[in-house]
Amino acid sequence: MYVTHIKSGKRLNILVEPVKPSDYSSITKMKFFFNWKLEKDYDVYKLSLGSEILALASIEKFSEEYRLHIRLMSVNVHQKGRSKDYDRIIGNLLTYISKLAIGEYAELACVSLKPKGAVAQHYIDTYGMNITGATLSLELPEIFK
């Protein structure tokens, strides 16, 4: 998996892995918009480039629905908007979570999230997410795209 440095076009390898307890000291509300310590009871993943955490996602399992729900997802404040340095951050997180869902639920896998505001249309247009009531979701056909 990689992100693209916007100015140079260079591809840089990234890592997505579970957040370690020691990471929470650097995951502040000022850097990531939310109090991520409130998510410690869920599975929280970080997308890192070297030692820099570029984004975070918290997921909750709904096994009876064959679904992983993204409770919270955020990029680092420096990776938001027109002044961001890297492209493909959220797409990589969605891909990683989709792989987890397939590993857990095989052909019945579903990934969902409840978008905030105008970002919903962006997720529909960019990632092919479907409107499913109050949430957006990816199921197997969309996951493979």
SELO-751603 format. One record per residue (C-alpha): residue in one letter; x, y, z; residue number from 0. Coordinates in steps of 0.1 Angstrom, whole numbers, plus 5000, padded with zeros to 4 digits. Example, Ala and Ser with C-alpha at 12.3 -4.5 7.8 and 13.67 -1.06 7.14 Angstrom:
<nodes>
<node><r>A</r><c1>5123</c1><c2>4955</c2><c3>5078</c3><k>0</k></node>
<node><r>S</r><c1>5137</c1><c2>4989</c2><c3>5071</c3><k>1</k></node>
</nodes>
This chain:
<nodes>
<node><r>M</r><c1>5000</c1><c2>5000</c2><c3>5000</c3><k>0</k></node>
<node><r>Y</r><c1>5012</c1><c2>5035</c2><c3>4992</c3><k>1</k></node>
<node><r>V</r><c1>5004</c1><c2>5072</c2><c3>4994</c3><k>2</k></node>
<node><r>T</r><c1>5013</c1><c2>5096</c2><c3>4967</c3><k>3</k></node>
<node><r>H</r><c1>5033</c1><c2>5127</c2><c3>4976</c3><k>4</k></node>
<node><r>I</r><c1>5013</c1><c2>5154</c2><c3>4958</c3><k>5</k></node>
<node><r>K</r><c1>5041</c1><c2>5178</c2><c3>4948</c3><k>6</k></node>
<node><r>S</r><c1>5066</c1><c2>5152</c2><c3>4935</c3><k>7</k></node>
<node><r>G</r><c1>5042</c1><c2>5124</c2><c3>4924</c3><k>8</k></node>
<node><r>K</r><c1>5064</c1><c2>5099</c2><c3>4943</c3><k>9</k></node>
<node><r>R</r><c1>5048</c1><c2>5068</c2><c3>4958</c3><k>10</k></node>
<node><r>L</r><c1>5057</c1><c2>5062</c2><c3>4994</c3><k>11</k></node>
<node><r>N</r><c1>5050</c1><c2>5029</c2><c3>5012</c3><k>12</k></node>
<node><r>I</r><c1>5027</c1><c2>5031</c2><c3>5042</c3><k>13</k></node>
<node><r>L</r><c1>5017</c1><c2>5008</c2><c3>5070</c3><k>14</k></node>
<node><r>V</r><c1>4983</c1><c2>5002</c2><c3>5085</c3><k>15</k></node>
<node><r>E</r><c1>4983</c1><c2>4985</c2><c3>5119</c3><k>16</k></node>
<node><r>P</r><c1>4965</c1><c2>4986</c2><c3>5152</c3><k>17</k></node>
<node><r>V</r><c1>4972</c1><c2>5016</c2><c3>5174</c3><k>18</k></node>
<node><r>K</r><c1>4995</c1><c2>5007</c2><c3>5203</c3><k>19</k></node>
<node><r>P</r><c1>4987</c1><c2>5021</c2><c3>5238</c3><k>20</k></node>
<node><r>S</r><c1>5019</c1><c2>5042</c2><c3>5236</c3><k>21</k></node>
<node><r>D</r><c1>5006</c1><c2>5059</c2><c3>5204</c3><k>22</k></node>
<node><r>Y</r><c1>4978</c1><c2>5076</c2><c3>5223</c3><k>23</k></node>
<node><r>S</r><c1>5002</c1><c2>5102</c2><c3>5238</c3><k>24</k></node>
<node><r>S</r><c1>5008</c1><c2>5116</c2><c3>5203</c3><k>25</k></node>
<node><r>I</r><c1>4972</c1><c2>5112</c2><c3>5191</c3><k>26</k></node>
<node><r>T</r><c1>4957</c1><c2>5145</c2><c3>5203</c3><k>27</k></node>
<node><r>K</r><c1>4925</c1><c2>5163</c2><c3>5195</c3><k>28</k></node>
<node><r>M</r><c1>4945</c1><c2>5191</c2><c3>5180</c3><k>29</k></node>
<node><r>K</r><c1>4961</c1><c2>5167</c2><c3>5155</c3><k>30</k></node>
<node><r>F</r><c1>4932</c1><c2>5144</c2><c3>5147</c3><k>31</k></node>
<node><r>F</r><c1>4901</c1><c2>5165</c2><c3>5154</c3><k>32</k></node>
<node><r>F</r><c1>4886</c1><c2>5141</c2><c3>5180</c3><k>33</k></node>
<node><r>N</r><c1>4894</c1><c2>5126</c2><c3>5214</c3><k>34</k></node>
<node><r>W</r><c1>4906</c1><c2>5092</c2><c3>5202</c3><k>35</k></node>
<node><r>K</r><c1>4911</c1><c2>5080</c2><c3>5238</c3><k>36</k></node>
<node><r>L</r><c1>4873</c1><c2>5075</c2><c3>5238</c3><k>37</k></node>
<node><r>E</r><c1>4877</c1><c2>5049</c2><c3>5211</c3><k>38</k></node>
<node><r>K</r><c1>4901</c1><c2>5026</c2><c3>5231</c3><k>39</k></node>
<node><r>D</r><c1>4873</c1><c2>5000</c2><c3>5236</c3><k>40</k></node>
<node><r>Y</r><c1>4871</c1><c2>4995</c2><c3>5198</c3><k>41</k></node>
<node><r>D</r><c1>4896</c1><c2>4983</c2><c3>5172</c3><k>42</k></node>
<node><r>V</r><c1>4916</c1><c2>5014</c2><c3>5163</c3><k>43</k></node>
<node><r>Y</r><c1>4940</c1><c2>5014</c2><c3>5133</c3><k>44</k></node>
<node><r>K</r><c1>4966</c1><c2>5039</c2><c3>5122</c3><k>45</k></node>
<node><r>L</r><c1>4980</c1><c2>5046</c2><c3>5088</c3><k>46</k></node>
<node><r>S</r><c1>5016</c1><c2>5056</c2><c3>5091</c3><k>47</k></node>
<node><r>L</r><c1>5044</c1><c2>5069</c2><c3>5069</c3><k>48</k></node>
<node><r>G</r><c1>5075</c1><c2>5061</c2><c3>5088</c3><k>49</k></node>
<node><r>S</r><c1>5069</c1><c2>5074</c2><c3>5124</c3><k>50</k></node>
<node><r>E</r><c1>5042</c1><c2>5099</c2><c3>5113</c3><k>51</k></node>
<node><r>I</r><c1>5006</c1><c2>5089</c2><c3>5118</c3><k>52</k></node>
<node><r>L</r><c1>4987</c1><c2>5102</c2><c3>5088</c3><k>53</k></node>
<node><r>A</r><c1>4952</c1><c2>5089</c2><c3>5097</c3><k>54</k></node>
<node><r>L</r><c1>4932</c1><c2>5068</c2><c3>5121</c3><k>55</k></node>
<node><r>A</r><c1>4901</c1><c2>5047</c2><c3>5120</c3><k>56</k></node>
<node><r>S</r><c1>4880</c1><c2>5030</c2><c3>5147</c3><k>57</k></node>
<node><r>I</r><c1>4859</c1><c2>5000</c2><c3>5138</c3><k>58</k></node>
<node><r>E</r><c1>4832</c1><c2>4981</c2><c3>5155</c3><k>59</k></node>
<node><r>K</r><c1>4822</c1><c2>4945</c2><c3>5146</c3><k>60</k></node>
<node><r>F</r><c1>4786</c1><c2>4936</c2><c3>5139</c3><k>61</k></node>
<node><r>S</r><c1>4791</c1><c2>4898</c2><c3>5134</c3><k>62</k></node>
<node><r>E</r><c1>4753</c1><c2>4891</c2><c3>5131</c3><k>63</k></node>
<node><r>E</r><c1>4752</c1><c2>4915</c2><c3>5101</c3><k>64</k></node>
<node><r>Y</r><c1>4786</c1><c2>4904</c2><c3>5086</c3><k>65</k></node>
<node><r>R</r><c1>4797</c1><c2>4940</c2><c3>5089</c3><k>66</k></node>
<node><r>L</r><c1>4825</c1><c2>4962</c2><c3>5101</c3><k>67</k></node>
<node><r>H</r><c1>4813</c1><c2>4997</c2><c3>5110</c3><k>68</k></node>
<node><r>I</r><c1>4837</c1><c2>5026</c2><c3>5109</c3><k>69</k></node>
<node><r>R</r><c1>4828</c1><c2>5045</c2><c3>5140</c3><k>70</k></node>
<node><r>L</r><c1>4854</c1><c2>5073</c2><c3>5134</c3><k>71</k></node>
<node><r>M</r><c1>4879</c1><c2>5080</c2><c3>5107</c3><k>72</k></node>
<node><r>S</r><c1>4902</c1><c2>5111</c2><c3>5105</c3><k>73</k></node>
<node><r>V</r><c1>4933</c1><c2>5123</c2><c3>5088</c3><k>74</k></node>
<node><r>N</r><c1>4960</c1><c2>5143</c2><c3>5105</c3><k>75</k></node>
<node><r>V</r><c1>4952</c1><c2>5180</c2><c3>5104</c3><k>76</k></node>
<node><r>H</r><c1>4981</c1><c2>5185</c2><c3>5080</c3><k>77</k></node>
<node><r>Q</r><c1>4966</c1><c2>5160</c2><c3>5055</c3><k>78</k></node>
<node><r>K</r><c1>4932</c1><c2>5178</c2><c3>5051</c3><k>79</k></node>
<node><r>G</r><c1>4922</c1><c2>5201</c2><c3>5023</c3><k>80</k></node>
<node><r>R</r><c1>4942</c1><c2>5217</c2><c3>4995</c3><k>81</k></node>
<node><r>S</r><c1>4973</c1><c2>5220</c2><c3>5016</c3><k>82</k></node>
<node><r>K</r><c1>4977</c1><c2>5183</c2><c3>5022</c3><k>83</k></node>
<node><r>D</r><c1>5010</c1><c2>5166</c2><c3>5013</c3><k>84</k></node>
<node><r>Y</r><c1>4997</c1><c2>5131</c2><c3>5004</c3><k>85</k></node>
<node><r>D</r><c1>4969</c1><c2>5116</c2><c3>4983</c3><k>86</k></node>
<node><r>R</r><c1>4952</c1><c2>5081</c2><c3>4988</c3><k>87</k></node>
<node><r>I</r><c1>4951</c1><c2>5082</c2><c3>5026</c3><k>88</k></node>
<node><r>I</r><c1>4914</c1><c2>5075</c2><c3>5032</c3><k>89</k></node>
<node><r>G</r><c1>4912</c1><c2>5051</c2><c3>5002</c3><k>90</k></node>
<node><r>N</r><c1>4940</c1><c2>5030</c2><c3>5018</c3><k>91</k></node>
<node><r>L</r><c1>4922</c1><c2>5029</c2><c3>5052</c3><k>92</k></node>
<node><r>L</r><c1>4889</c1><c2>5019</c2><c3>5035</c3><k>93</k></node>
<node><r>T</r><c1>4908</c1><c2>4992</c2><c3>5015</c3><k>94</k></node>
<node><r>Y</r><c1>4925</c1><c2>4979</c2><c3>5047</c3><k>95</k></node>
<node><r>I</r><c1>4892</c1><c2>4977</c2><c3>5066</c3><k>96</k></node>
<node><r>S</r><c1>4876</c1><c2>4960</c2><c3>5036</c3><k>97</k></node>
<node><r>K</r><c1>4903</c1><c2>4934</c2><c3>5036</c3><k>98</k></node>
<node><r>L</r><c1>4896</c1><c2>4928</c2><c3>5073</c3><k>99</k></node>
<node><r>A</r><c1>4859</c1><c2>4924</c2><c3>5066</c3><k>100</k></node>
<node><r>I</r><c1>4865</c1><c2>4899</c2><c3>5038</c3><k>101</k></node>
<node><r>G</r><c1>4889</c1><c2>4880</c2><c3>5061</c3><k>102</k></node>
<node><r>E</r><c1>4862</c1><c2>4879</c2><c3>5088</c3><k>103</k></node>
<node><r>Y</r><c1>4830</c1><c2>4874</c2><c3>5067</c3><k>104</k></node>
<node><r>A</r><c1>4842</c1><c2>4862</c2><c3>5033</c3><k>105</k></node>
<node><r>E</r><c1>4816</c1><c2>4868</c2><c3>5005</c3><k>106</k></node>
<node><r>L</r><c1>4791</c1><c2>4883</c2><c3>5030</c3><k>107</k></node>
<node><r>A</r><c1>4815</c1><c2>4911</c2><c3>5040</c3><k>108</k></node>
<node><r>C</r><c1>4802</c1><c2>4946</c2><c3>5044</c3><k>109</k></node>
<node><r>V</r><c1>4819</c1><c2>4979</c2><c3>5056</c3><k>110</k></node>
<node><r>S</r><c1>4798</c1><c2>5008</c2><c3>5067</c3><k>111</k></node>
<node><r>L</r><c1>4801</c1><c2>5043</c2><c3>5081</c3><k>112</k></node>
<node><r>K</r><c1>4779</c1><c2>5072</c2><c3>5090</c3><k>113</k></node>
<node><r>P</r><c1>4793</c1><c2>5102</c2><c3>5072</c3><k>114</k></node>
<node><r>K</r><c1>4792</c1><c2>5137</c2><c3>5085</c3><k>115</k></node>
<node><r>G</r><c1>4779</c1><c2>5165</c2><c3>5063</c3><k>116</k></node>
<node><r>A</r><c1>4791</c1><c2>5170</c2><c3>5027</c3><k>117</k></node>
<node><r>V</r><c1>4817</c1><c2>5142</c2><c3>5028</c3><k>118</k></node>
<node><r>A</r><c1>4789</c1><c2>5117</c2><c3>5021</c3><k>119</k></node>
<node><r>Q</r><c1>4787</c1><c2>5126</c2><c3>4984</c3><k>120</k></node>
<node><r>H</r><c1>4825</c1><c2>5124</c2><c3>4982</c3><k>121</k></node>
<node><r>Y</r><c1>4825</c1><c2>5089</c2><c3>4995</c3><k>122</k></node>
<node><r>I</r><c1>4798</c1><c2>5079</c2><c3>4970</c3><k>123</k></node>
<node><r>D</r><c1>4816</c1><c2>5095</c2><c3>4941</c3><k>124</k></node>
<node><r>T</r><c1>4851</c1><c2>5085</c2><c3>4950</c3><k>125</k></node>
<node><r>Y</r><c1>4848</c1><c2>5051</c2><c3>4966</c3><k>126</k></node>
<node><r>G</r><c1>4816</c1><c2>5038</c2><c3>4952</c3><k>127</k></node>
<node><r>M</r><c1>4798</c1><c2>5036</c2><c3>4985</c3><k>128</k></node>
<node><r>N</r><c1>4761</c1><c2>5029</c2><c3>4986</c3><k>129</k></node>
<node><r>I</r><c1>4734</c1><c2>5048</c2><c3>5005</c3><k>130</k></node>
<node><r>T</r><c1>4720</c1><c2>5023</c2><c3>5030</c3><k>131</k></node>
<node><r>G</r><c1>4696</c1><c2>5043</c2><c3>5053</c3><k>132</k></node>
<node><r>A</r><c1>4716</c1><c2>5066</c2><c3>5075</c3><k>133</k></node>
<node><r>T</r><c1>4749</c1><c2>5049</c2><c3>5066</c3><k>134</k></node>
<node><r>L</r><c1>4770</c1><c2>5044</c2><c3>5035</c3><k>135</k></node>
<node><r>S</r><c1>4783</c1><c2>5009</c2><c3>5028</c3><k>136</k></node>
<node><r>L</r><c1>4806</c1><c2>4988</c2><c3>5007</c3><k>137</k></node>
<node><r>E</r><c1>4797</c1><c2>4952</c2><c3>4999</c3><k>138</k></node>
<node><r>L</r><c1>4817</c1><c2>4927</c2><c3>4979</c3><k>139</k></node>
<node><r>P</r><c1>4811</c1><c2>4941</c2><c3>4944</c3><k>140</k></node>
<node><r>E</r><c1>4822</c1><c2>4976</c2><c3>4955</c3><k>141</k></node>
<node><r>I</r><c1>4850</c1><c2>4963</c2><c3>4977</c3><k>142</k></node>
<node><r>F</r><c1>4866</c1><c2>4946</c2><c3>4946</c3><k>143</k></node>
<node><r>K</r><c1>4863</c1><c2>4978</c2><c3>4926</c3><k>144</k></node>
</nodes>
